């Protein structure tokens, strides 16, 4: 049954891709520190940086539309948005370092970062 | 298992098969548009239209499969989507197709393996274009989710395609 569908090279490729994926899960995601920040950026520019441990509601309005981002009990989520797909709201609540919420139509990226400056900023352009 | 990528078939017959498969791919795109699988995880799609592309790749050949792929993306963007979603679909579809074509040429991978690589490449292509459009590399933090999901959906699509090819090898 299994051999009807897969060859040796398939299995090697499967394991390789799986490892690269799991590597990302393990290495890019740590528990957020108390000093972790929530970075909200649009079009590659950070427009707001707020501490993860401080509750707040942020209305992010850009030329593309608005997203309402809630930070509460160390969790971040998008509660409301006027984008067509509402995918940003389906990301759910993020709470770990390296997790992201994306809203592609609004060019919006919300991410949690343990390091205030380095990390993602070093690789974003 | 070996499938004929060329002939025994007349040109007009292949063109007819190609047209039928293009229509089928369009219907699959529409079904996927109606039932979004991304309810649980954003950015995830089952990619059932890719069944048609894989089947075409192994029955009609690369030229026809590529044609079906491009026409499907353009028409479904025109009919059900918008130009914004078309950029992502096209990036995913093209990268996925190139990867599948190359892996098929090596002759070391099964249909399911080729489709699996295609699924992963599809998601990665979309992510790369998204990073370019938003000009923010931070979104690559989302790559593990897209990679693993592409792996799973690609295998499912590949197994389905193998079964379909078995049943249809005398027809198309």
Boltz contact constraints between the chains, C-beta under 6 A:
constraints:
  - contact:
      token1: [A, 5]
      token2: [B, 112]
      max_distance: 6.0
  - contact:
      token1: [A, 5]
      token2: [B, 159]
      max_distance: 6.0
  - contact:
      token1: [A, 5]
      token2: [B, 162]
      max_distance: 6.0
  - contact:
      token1: [A, 6]
      token2: [B, 110]
      max_distance: 6.0
  - contact:
      token1: [A, 6]
      token2: [B, 112]
      max_distance: 6.0
  - contact:
      token1: [A, 7]
      token2: [B, 110]
      max_distance: 6.0
  - contact:
      token1: [A, 9]
      token2: [B, 108]
      max_distance: 6.0
  - contact:
      token1: [A, 9]
      token2: [B, 109]
      max_distance: 6.0
  - contact:
      token1: [A, 10]
      token2: [B, 109]
      max_distance: 6.0
  - contact:
      token1: [A, 10]
      token2: [B, 110]
      max_distance: 6.0
  - contact:
      token1: [A, 10]
      token2: [B, 113]
      max_distance: 6.0
  - contact:
      token1: [A, 17]
      token2: [B, 120]
      max_distance: 6.0
  - contact:
      token1: [A, 17]
      token2: [B, 151]
      max_distance: 6.0
  - contact:
      token1: [A, 21]
      token2: [B, 144]
      max_distance: 6.0
  - contact:
      token1: [A, 21]
      token2: [B, 147]
      max_distance: 6.0
  - contact:
      token1: [A, 21]
      token2: [B, 148]
      max_distance: 6.0
  - contact:
      token1: [A, 24]
      token2: [B, 143]
      max_distance: 6.0
  - contact:
      token1: [A, 24]
      token2: [B, 144]
      max_distance: 6.0
  - contact:
      token1: [A, 25]
      token2: [B, 144]
      max_distance: 6.0
  - contact:
      token1: [A, 28]
      token2: [B, 141]
      max_distance: 6.0
  - contact:
      token1: [A, 41]
      token2: [B, 136]
      max_distance: 6.0
  - contact:
      token1: [A, 44]
      token2: [B, 135]
      max_distance: 6.0
  - contact:
      token1: [A, 44]
      token2: [B, 136]
      max_distance: 6.0
  - contact:
      token1: [A, 87]
      token2: [B, 42]
      max_distance: 6.0
  - contact:
      token1: [A, 90]
      token2: [B, 42]
      max_distance: 6.0
  - contact:
      token1: [A, 91]
      token2: [B, 42]
      max_distance: 6.0
  - contact:
      token1: [A, 98]
      token2: [B, 141]
      max_distance: 6.0
  - contact:
      token1: [A, 100]
      token2: [B, 141]
      max_distance: 6.0
  - contact:
      token1: [A, 100]
      token2: [B, 142]
      max_distance: 6.0
  - contact:
      token1: [A, 102]
      token2: [B, 139]
      max_distance: 6.0
  - contact:
      token1: [A, 104]
      token2: [B, 130]
      max_distance: 6.0
  - contact:
      token1: [A, 107]
      token2: [B, 134]
      max_distance: 6.0
  - contact:
      token1: [A, 109]
      token2: [B, 136]
      max_distance: 6.0
  - contact:
      token1: [A, 109]
      token2: [B, 138]
      max_distance: 6.0
  - contact:
      token1: [A, 109]
      token2: [B, 139]
      max_distance: 6.0
  - contact:
      token1: [A, 111]
      token2: [B, 138]
      max_distance: 6.0
  - contact:
      token1: [A, 120]
      token2: [B, 138]
      max_distance: 6.0
  - contact:
      token1: [A, 123]
      token2: [B, 137]
      max_distance: 6.0
  - contact:
      token1: [A, 124]
      token2: [B, 136]
      max_distance: 6.0
  - contact:
      token1: [A, 124]
      token2: [B, 137]
      max_distance: 6.0
  - contact:
      token1: [A, 124]
      token2: [B, 138]
      max_distance: 6.0
